[in-house]
Amino acid sequence: MPMKGAILDDYQNISRTVVDWSPVAGEIDFKVHTESLGGPDRVIAALEDCAVVCLMRERTGFGKEIIDALPNLKLIVTSGMRNAAIDVAAAAARGIPVCGTESLGSPTAELTFGLMLELARKIGIENARLKAGARWQSTLGIDLYGKTLGIVGLGKLGTRVARIGNALDMKVIAWSQNLTAEKAQAAGARLVSKDELFRESDFVTVHVQLSQRTRGLIGARELALMKPTAFFINTSRGPVADETAIEAALRTGKIAGAAIDVYNEEPLPLDHPFRRLDNIVITPHLGYVTLENYRRFYGQMVEDIRAWLDGKPIRVIAPK
């Protein structure tokens, strides 16, 4: 009899169609969950018989409480090589490997500029107006050309964003806690201090990993430094930037607008204040959600599971 498995948070219900699962089909019987399971009690109840669980990013918390309550759990697989929602140490203590996948950086970098263009040119707003019966144009856009793009975090993803900014003839500046002038220059940016970045930028975009060091990195003080004509964009992780401070800056006109793809709580609660503000663009964590990236995620999940079944786990994430 095959082992039981679960594929969690497949919101688009495409995990079984974008890649071939036949290499593991005879040994694991998967159930696909297309909605969030919710809190720990519901997760435990839904997965109590599962040996293999496949997670999509940080959509479902998978802490020690859950791991210890699943007696049949033998393998955890996640998209990406980092998932802050998984207690990897708790899994290791039970001898349960956690395996990851590679991830494309291009989708999030491209979304960043999609959001930037929406803030600058109001494409979605004008589309909605025309479809609602408006006769013609009503907004006045601004150019990206010549504007200053401030990048918080100049790793692989931030570097991609810098390249695109340069291609659009923007002035690219950057800051992160360990960034050097040489690394910034190699990425096509100029190193500045954190305060200088928020003061000088017309667009601030965040591309750091969530950690204890970056949690709450951007708050009311940083947003208060920004020009009243400037825009703030976060496609990183919600807790990096203070949501209450963002809301206050938008309501009081301290900044011209924001575009947010990530939140403290996901899915975004229906009563969240961001849903009621006119000067913010909100998207449902679309940064990594592309066909090409999902093929990478799910395809390598199948590889991970097959390798584990063969007794040779690959892409194992070690506890820190």
C-alpha positions as CSV (number, residue, x, y, z in Angstrom):
1,M,0.0,0.0,0.0
2,P,1.4,3.4,-0.9
3,M,2.3,6.0,1.7
4,K,0.1,9.0,2.1
5,G,1.3,12.4,1.1
6,A,0.0,16.0,1.0
7,I,0.6,18.9,-1.3
8,L,-0.3,22.1,0.7
9,D,-1.5,25.5,-0.4
10,D,-1.8,24.8,-4.1
11,Y,-4.0,27.8,-4.6
12,Q,-4.2,27.5,-8.4
13,N,-4.7,23.7,-8.3
14,I,-1.9,23.2,-10.8
15,S,0.7,21.1,-9.0
16,R,-0.3,17.8,-10.6
17,T,-0.5,19.3,-14.1
18,V,2.6,21.4,-14.5
19,V,5.0,18.5,-13.9
20,D,5.0,14.7,-14.2
21,W,4.6,13.0,-10.8
22,S,4.7,9.5,-12.2
23,P,8.2,8.8,-10.8
24,V,6.7,8.6,-7.3
25,A,3.0,7.8,-8.1
26,G,3.2,4.1,-7.2
27,E,4.7,4.7,-3.8
28,I,3.0,7.8,-2.5
29,D,-0.7,8.7,-2.7
30,F,-0.9,12.5,-2.6
31,K,-3.9,14.6,-1.6
32,V,-3.8,18.2,-2.9
33,H,-5.0,21.0,-0.6
34,T,-6.0,24.1,-2.6
35,E,-7.0,26.2,0.4
36,S,-5.1,27.2,3.5
37,L,-5.5,24.7,6.3
38,G,-5.3,27.4,8.9
39,G,-3.8,27.0,12.4
40,P,-1.8,24.1,13.9
41,D,-4.8,22.1,15.1
42,R,-6.3,22.0,11.7
43,V,-2.9,21.3,10.0
44,I,-2.3,18.3,12.4
45,A,-5.8,16.9,11.9
46,A,-5.4,17.1,8.1
47,L,-2.0,15.6,8.0
48,E,-2.0,13.0,10.8
49,D,-1.6,10.0,8.4
50,C,0.9,11.6,6.0
51,A,4.5,10.4,5.5
52,V,5.4,13.1,3.0
53,V,4.4,16.8,3.1
54,C,5.1,19.3,0.3
55,L,5.1,22.9,1.3
56,M,4.8,26.0,-0.9
57,R,7.1,28.7,0.5
58,E,5.8,30.0,3.9
59,R,2.1,29.6,3.3
60,T,1.6,27.1,6.1
61,G,3.5,27.3,9.4
62,F,5.3,24.0,10.1
63,G,6.8,24.4,13.6
64,K,7.8,21.9,16.3
65,E,4.3,21.6,17.6
66,I,3.1,20.3,14.2
67,I,6.1,18.2,13.4
68,D,6.0,16.4,16.8
69,A,2.3,15.7,16.5
70,L,2.6,13.9,13.1
71,P,3.6,10.3,14.0
72,N,3.9,9.1,10.4
73,L,5.8,12.1,9.0
74,K,9.0,11.0,7.3
75,L,9.9,13.7,4.8
76,I,9.2,17.4,4.4
77,V,9.7,19.1,1.0
78,T,9.6,22.8,0.4
79,S,9.9,25.1,-2.6
80,G,13.1,27.1,-2.3
81,M,16.1,26.4,-0.2
82,R,14.9,28.5,2.7
83,N,11.5,28.4,4.5
84,A,11.2,30.3,7.7
85,A,7.9,28.6,8.5
86,I,9.6,25.2,9.0
87,D,11.3,24.2,12.3
88,V,14.2,22.4,10.6
89,A,15.8,21.6,13.9
90,A,12.7,19.9,15.2
91,A,12.5,17.9,12.1
92,A,16.2,16.9,12.3
93,A,15.6,15.9,16.0
94,R,13.1,13.3,14.7
95,G,15.3,12.2,11.8
96,I,13.0,13.8,9.3
97,P,14.9,15.3,6.3
98,V,13.8,18.7,4.9
99,C,14.5,19.0,1.2
100,G,14.3,22.1,-0.9
101,T,14.3,23.2,-4.5
102,E,16.0,25.9,-6.6
103,S,14.1,29.1,-7.2
104,L,14.1,31.6,-10.1
105,G,14.9,35.2,-9.2
106,S,13.5,36.7,-12.3
107,P,9.8,36.5,-11.5
108,T,10.1,38.7,-8.3
109,A,12.4,41.2,-10.1
110,E,10.0,41.5,-12.9
111,L,7.0,41.9,-10.6
112,T,8.9,44.7,-8.8
113,F,8.9,46.7,-12.0
114,G,5.4,45.8,-12.8
115,L,4.4,47.3,-9.5
116,M,6.6,50.3,-10.1
117,L,5.0,50.9,-13.4
118,E,1.6,50.7,-11.9
119,L,2.5,53.3,-9.3
120,A,4.0,55.5,-12.0
121,R,1.6,55.1,-14.9
122,K,-1.7,53.9,-13.2
123,I,-2.1,51.2,-15.9
124,G,-4.6,49.1,-13.8
125,I,-6.6,52.1,-12.8
126,E,-7.0,53.3,-16.3
127,N,-7.9,49.8,-17.5
128,A,-10.6,49.5,-14.9
129,R,-12.0,53.0,-15.7
130,L,-12.3,52.2,-19.4
131,K,-14.0,48.9,-18.8
132,A,-16.4,50.7,-16.4
133,G,-17.4,53.1,-19.1
134,A,-15.1,56.1,-18.7
135,R,-14.6,58.0,-22.0
136,W,-10.8,58.5,-21.9
137,Q,-7.7,59.2,-19.7
138,S,-7.9,60.8,-16.3
139,T,-4.5,60.3,-14.6
140,L,-1.1,61.9,-15.2
141,G,1.8,59.5,-15.0
142,I,5.5,60.1,-14.2
143,D,8.6,58.7,-15.9
144,L,10.9,56.1,-14.5
145,Y,13.7,57.6,-16.6
146,G,16.1,59.6,-14.5
147,K,14.4,58.8,-11.2
148,T,16.4,57.5,-8.3
149,L,15.8,53.8,-7.4
150,G,16.8,52.9,-3.9
151,I,17.4,49.1,-3.3
152,V,17.4,47.8,0.2
153,G,19.3,44.5,-0.1
154,L,21.6,44.0,-3.0
155,G,21.9,40.2,-3.1
156,K,21.1,38.1,-6.2
157,L,17.5,39.4,-6.4
158,G,18.5,43.0,-5.6
159,T,21.2,42.8,-8.3
160,R,18.6,41.8,-10.9
161,V,16.5,44.8,-9.9
162,A,19.6,47.0,-10.2
163,R,20.3,45.8,-13.7
164,I,16.7,46.5,-14.8
165,G,16.8,49.9,-13.2
166,N,20.0,50.7,-15.1
167,A,18.4,49.5,-18.4
168,L,15.6,52.1,-17.7
169,D,18.2,54.8,-17.2
170,M,17.3,55.2,-13.5
171,K,19.9,56.3,-10.9
172,V,20.4,53.2,-8.8
173,I,21.6,53.5,-5.2
174,A,21.7,50.7,-2.6
175,W,22.1,49.9,1.1
176,S,22.3,46.8,3.3
177,Q,24.0,46.0,6.5
178,N,27.1,44.3,5.0
179,L,27.2,45.9,1.5
180,T,30.5,47.3,0.3
181,A,31.1,50.0,-2.2
182,E,32.8,47.5,-4.5
183,K,29.9,45.1,-4.4
184,A,27.5,47.9,-5.1
185,Q,29.5,49.2,-8.0
186,A,29.7,45.6,-9.5
187,A,25.9,45.4,-9.3
188,G,25.5,48.7,-11.1
189,A,24.6,50.7,-7.9
190,R,26.1,53.4,-5.7
191,L,26.5,52.5,-2.0
192,V,24.8,55.0,0.3
193,S,23.8,55.0,4.0
194,K,20.4,53.8,5.0
195,D,19.1,57.3,5.7
196,E,20.5,58.6,2.5
197,L,18.7,55.9,0.6
198,F,15.3,56.8,2.0
199,R,15.9,60.6,1.6
200,E,17.2,60.5,-2.0
201,S,15.0,57.8,-3.6
202,D,12.0,58.3,-5.8
203,F,11.3,54.6,-5.4
204,V,12.4,52.4,-2.5
205,T,12.3,48.6,-3.1
206,V,13.1,45.9,-0.5
207,H,14.9,42.7,-1.3
208,V,16.3,41.2,1.9
209,Q,15.7,37.8,3.5
210,L,13.5,37.8,6.6
211,S,15.6,37.2,9.7
212,Q,15.9,38.5,13.3
213,R,18.2,41.2,11.9
214,T,15.8,42.3,9.2
215,R,12.5,42.0,11.1
216,G,11.2,45.5,11.5
217,L,14.0,46.9,9.5
218,I,11.8,49.6,8.0
219,G,9.4,51.6,10.2
220,A,8.0,55.0,10.8
221,R,11.4,56.7,11.1
222,E,12.6,55.4,7.7
223,L,9.3,56.3,5.9
224,A,9.4,59.8,7.4
225,L,12.7,60.4,5.6
226,M,11.1,59.8,2.2
227,K,10.1,62.5,-0.2
228,P,6.3,63.2,-0.3
229,T,6.5,62.3,-4.0
230,A,8.3,59.0,-3.4
231,F,6.9,55.4,-3.5
232,F,7.6,52.4,-1.3
233,I,7.6,48.8,-2.7
234,N,7.9,45.5,-0.7
235,T,8.1,42.2,-2.5
236,S,10.4,40.7,0.2
237,R,8.5,39.6,3.3
238,G,5.8,41.4,5.3
239,P,7.5,41.6,8.7
240,V,10.6,43.4,7.2
241,A,8.5,46.6,7.1
242,D,6.0,47.9,9.7
243,E,2.5,47.7,8.2
244,T,1.1,50.2,10.7
245,A,3.8,52.7,9.7
246,I,3.1,52.2,6.0
247,E,-0.6,52.7,6.5
248,A,0.0,55.9,8.5
249,A,2.5,57.3,5.9
250,L,-0.1,56.7,3.2
251,R,-3.0,58.2,5.1
252,T,-1.1,61.3,6.0
253,G,0.5,61.8,2.6
254,K,4.0,61.4,3.9
255,I,4.7,59.3,0.8
256,A,2.9,59.4,-2.5
257,G,2.1,55.7,-2.6
258,A,3.1,52.1,-2.0
259,A,3.0,48.7,-3.6
260,I,2.9,45.7,-1.3
261,D,3.0,42.0,-2.3
262,V,3.8,40.5,1.1
263,Y,2.1,40.8,4.5
264,N,2.4,39.9,8.2
265,E,-0.6,37.6,7.8
266,E,-1.2,35.7,4.5
267,P,-3.7,35.4,3.0
268,L,-4.4,39.0,3.6
269,P,-7.4,39.4,6.1
270,L,-10.5,40.8,4.5
271,D,-10.6,43.6,7.0
272,H,-7.0,44.7,6.5
273,P,-6.7,48.5,6.2
274,F,-4.6,48.2,3.0
275,R,-7.7,47.0,1.2
276,R,-9.3,50.4,1.8
277,L,-6.5,52.8,0.8
278,D,-6.6,54.4,-2.7
279,N,-2.8,55.2,-2.8
280,I,-1.6,51.6,-2.4
281,V,-1.3,48.7,-4.9
282,I,-1.7,45.3,-3.3
283,T,-1.1,42.0,-4.8
284,P,-1.5,38.5,-3.2
285,H,2.2,37.5,-2.9
286,L,2.7,37.0,-6.6
287,G,6.5,37.5,-6.6
288,Y,7.4,33.8,-7.3
289,V,4.1,32.8,-8.8
290,T,4.9,32.1,-12.5
291,L,4.5,28.9,-14.6
292,E,8.3,28.7,-15.1
293,N,9.0,28.9,-11.4
294,Y,6.3,26.4,-10.4
295,R,7.7,24.0,-12.9
296,R,11.0,24.4,-11.2
297,F,9.5,24.0,-7.7
298,Y,7.2,21.0,-8.3
299,G,9.6,19.3,-10.7
300,Q,12.4,19.3,-8.1
301,M,10.0,18.3,-5.4
302,V,9.4,15.1,-7.4
303,E,13.2,14.7,-7.7
304,D,13.6,15.2,-4.0
305,I,11.0,12.6,-3.1
306,R,12.3,10.1,-5.6
307,A,15.9,10.5,-4.2
308,W,14.6,10.0,-0.7
309,L,12.7,6.9,-1.7
310,D,15.9,5.6,-3.1
311,G,17.7,6.3,0.1
312,K,19.8,9.2,-1.2
313,P,18.1,12.4,-0.2
314,I,19.2,15.5,-2.2
315,R,19.0,19.3,-1.6
316,V,18.7,18.7,2.2
317,I,18.3,21.8,4.2
318,A,20.5,21.7,7.4
319,P,19.3,23.1,10.7
320,K,21.0,26.4,11.6
